[in-house]
């Protein structure tokens, strides 16, 4: 089996951006190896050196396609979320990608995907679980999907109080001490819980990803 013994220079891309980082027959390799009209691409190393989380995508463009705007979905082979400081190796040890003259490796840095996690849970204070004045814990008929930071409304006594704890074994939720009701809350009282509208783990802006491509010397990578 050919060995991984040729690589490109480090190419750094700061997001949010799309760029071609290697073109067969054009891009020079590290160590004065020149260029080649045929390349066997075996691996791609990605390392996020920036402060933010980002999503890095990799494309193989045909020789007639120029790199313009965002990467084209038809040529996408990989999409990987990278935390700050994370390294990822995309390895193809058995069947490298054969690239001919003017075909391109294109990479892209995007914002992480924003996930819509909006939800509303309509439930009630469970039977036998009257909550007296000053109580911060409430036993509900259901706590499915409730998480810390969700907003809870209990009848007319409590409106949009943030959930600070969830006790799954007892079906209880807890709110902050400064948000207690001034009246007793009886079993059967309607409870509405709403979750956040969206969740994302970063912006991608300012994320810098370093890329190195690996190929086979004895399979025309030079």
Secondary structure, DSSP 4 states (H G I P E B T S, - for coil): ---EEEEPPPEEEESSEEEEEEETTTSPPGGG----SEEEEEEEEEEE-SSS-EEEEEEEE-TT----SSPPGGGEEEEEEE-TT-EEEEE-SSSPEEEETT-EEEEEEEPPPPEE---EEEEEBPTT--B-TT--EEEBS--TT--TT-EEEETTTEEEEEEEEEETTTTEEEE-GGG--SS-B-TT-EEEEE--SEE-S---TT-EEEEEEEEEGGGT--
